[in-house]
Amino acid sequence: MEKVITSVNVEGRAKLGVRSGDTVRVIQNITELKRGRGADKKEKTTKNVRKQTFEGLVISVKHGTEAGSMFTVRTTLSGVGVEKVFPLYSPAIDSIEIVKRSKVRRAKLYFIREKAAKAVRRQLRNARMMHMKSEEELPQKESESEESEVEETITETKEEAGTTKEKEEVVS
């Protein structure tokens, strides 16, 4: 069999053995193309390459370690579930690190989607109730006491100003 020349360490990625239930960190090379016009008014394209890290739970692995194998990684970012499907031997992937291995009893962990959504809804419901209580009670009391203090100081200064004017009138 003929060996294919590639920029990817095929043996290393096959030996890695990514499975469902693993928490992985995928470091991916992102190429950004920026088009613009220069001083000579010709269109120029600049290429910017950066690394992006995506860490999450592997919920499925398809086609094992063959050439077209893919794995799906799910994570929650800012309260929103995000899934990315990565080809195992993609040259755009810089490295794959297994952070944690968990024992699971299923090959595809698609049920995590609903389970996570329910947990997030429960957290939001609880946070909303707590948020309403603390926000309604505390600022009103503080603002009422601040307003009364401000009114008292205003009346005091008016009274003091009035007494000084009366004294001046009496003297002159």
C-alpha positions in Angstrom: 0.0 0.0 0.0 1.2 3.5 -0.8 1.9 6.0 2.0 0.1 9.3 1.6 2.1 12.4 2.3 0.2 14.7 4.7 1.0 17.4 7.2 -1.0 15.6 9.9 0.5 13.0 12.2 -1.9 10.2 11.3 -0.4 7.6 13.6 -0.5 10.0 16.6 -4.1 10.9 16.1 -5.1 7.3 15.6 -3.3 6.3 18.8 -5.0 9.1 20.7 -8.2 7.1 20.7 -10.9 9.8 21.1 -14.0 8.3 22.6 -17.5 9.4 23.6 -17.4 10.9 27.1 -13.9 12.3 26.8 -13.4 16.0 27.5 -11.1 17.3 24.8 -9.3 20.5 24.0 -9.1 21.1 20.2 -6.6 23.7 19.1 -7.6 24.8 15.6 -5.8 27.1 13.1 -8.3 29.7 11.8 -7.3 31.5 8.6 -8.9 35.0 8.1 -8.8 36.7 4.8 -9.2 40.5 4.9 -9.8 42.3 1.6 -9.2 46.0 1.2 -7.9 48.7 -1.0 -4.4 50.1 -0.6 -3.0 53.5 -1.3 -2.7 52.6 -5.0 -6.4 51.7 -5.1 -5.7 48.1 -6.0 -7.6 45.4 -4.1 -5.3 43.6 -1.7 -5.9 40.5 0.3 -4.1 40.0 3.7 -4.0 36.6 5.3 -4.1 36.3 9.1 -3.7 32.9 10.9 -4.7 32.5 14.5 -5.2 29.6 16.9 -8.6 29.0 18.5 -9.2 26.6 21.4 -12.5 24.7 21.7 -12.9 22.6 24.8 -15.8 20.3 25.5 -17.4 16.9 25.8 -17.1 14.4 22.9 -20.7 13.3 22.3 -20.1 11.1 19.3 -17.3 9.6 17.2 -18.1 8.4 13.7 -16.1 6.0 11.6 -13.5 5.2 14.3 -10.0 5.9 13.0 -10.4 5.6 9.3 -9.7 8.4 6.8 -13.1 10.1 7.0 -13.6 9.9 10.8 -15.3 12.7 12.6 -16.0 13.6 16.2 -18.5 16.0 17.7 -17.6 18.2 20.6 -20.2 20.0 22.7 -19.8 22.8 25.2 -21.8 25.6 26.8 -20.6 29.2 26.0 -22.4 32.1 27.6 -25.4 29.9 28.5 -25.8 28.6 24.9 -24.9 25.0 23.8 -22.4 24.9 21.0 -21.5 21.8 19.0 -18.6 21.5 16.5 -17.9 18.6 14.3 -14.2 18.0 13.6 -12.6 15.7 11.1 -10.0 13.7 13.0 -7.2 14.1 10.4 -7.9 17.7 9.4 -4.8 19.8 8.7 -6.7 22.8 10.2 -6.5 21.1 13.6 -3.2 21.9 15.3 -3.5 19.5 18.2 -6.0 17.5 20.2 -5.6 17.0 23.9 -7.6 14.7 26.1 -8.3 16.6 29.3 -10.5 14.0 31.1 -11.8 10.5 30.4 -15.2 9.6 31.7 -16.8 6.1 31.7 -20.0 6.2 29.7 -22.3 3.4 28.7 -23.4 4.7 25.3 -21.6 5.3 22.0 -23.6 8.5 21.2 -24.4 10.9 24.0 -27.1 12.9 22.2 -29.2 12.8 25.3 -26.8 15.4 26.9 -28.5 18.1 24.7 -31.8 17.8 26.4 -30.3 17.2 29.8 -28.2 20.3 29.6 -31.0 22.5 28.3 -33.2 21.4 31.2 -30.5 22.3 33.7 -29.9 25.7 32.2 -33.6 26.5 32.2 -33.8 25.5 35.9 -30.8 27.7 36.7 -32.3 30.6 34.9 -35.6 30.2 36.6 -33.9 30.1 40.1 -31.7 33.1 39.2 -34.6 35.1 37.9 -36.5 34.7 41.1 -33.6 35.6 43.3 -32.7 38.5 41.0 -36.2 40.0 41.3 -36.2 39.8 45.0 -32.8 41.4 45.6 -33.3 44.0 42.9 -36.7 45.2 44.0 -36.1 45.4 47.7 -32.6 46.8 48.1 -32.4 49.7 45.6 -35.8 51.1 46.7 -34.8 51.3 50.3 -31.5 52.8 49.5 -33.0 55.3 47.1 -35.8 56.3 49.5 -33.3 56.9 52.3 -30.9 58.8 50.0 -33.8 61.0 48.8 -35.0 61.8 52.3 -31.4 62.7 53.3 -31.1 65.0 50.3 -34.4 66.7 51.1 -33.3 67.2 54.7 -30.1 68.8 53.7 -31.9 71.1 51.1 -34.4 72.3 53.7 -31.6 72.9 56.3 -29.6 75.0 53.8 -32.8 77.0 52.9 -33.5 77.6 56.6 -29.9 78.7 57.2 -30.0 81.0 54.2 -33.3 82.5 55.3 -32.1 83.2 58.9 -28.9 84.9 57.6 -31.1 87.2 55.3 -33.3 88.1 58.2 -30.3 88.9 60.4 -28.9 91.2 57.6 -32.2 93.0 57.4 -32.4 93.6 61.1 -28.8 94.9 61.2 -29.3 97.4 58.4 
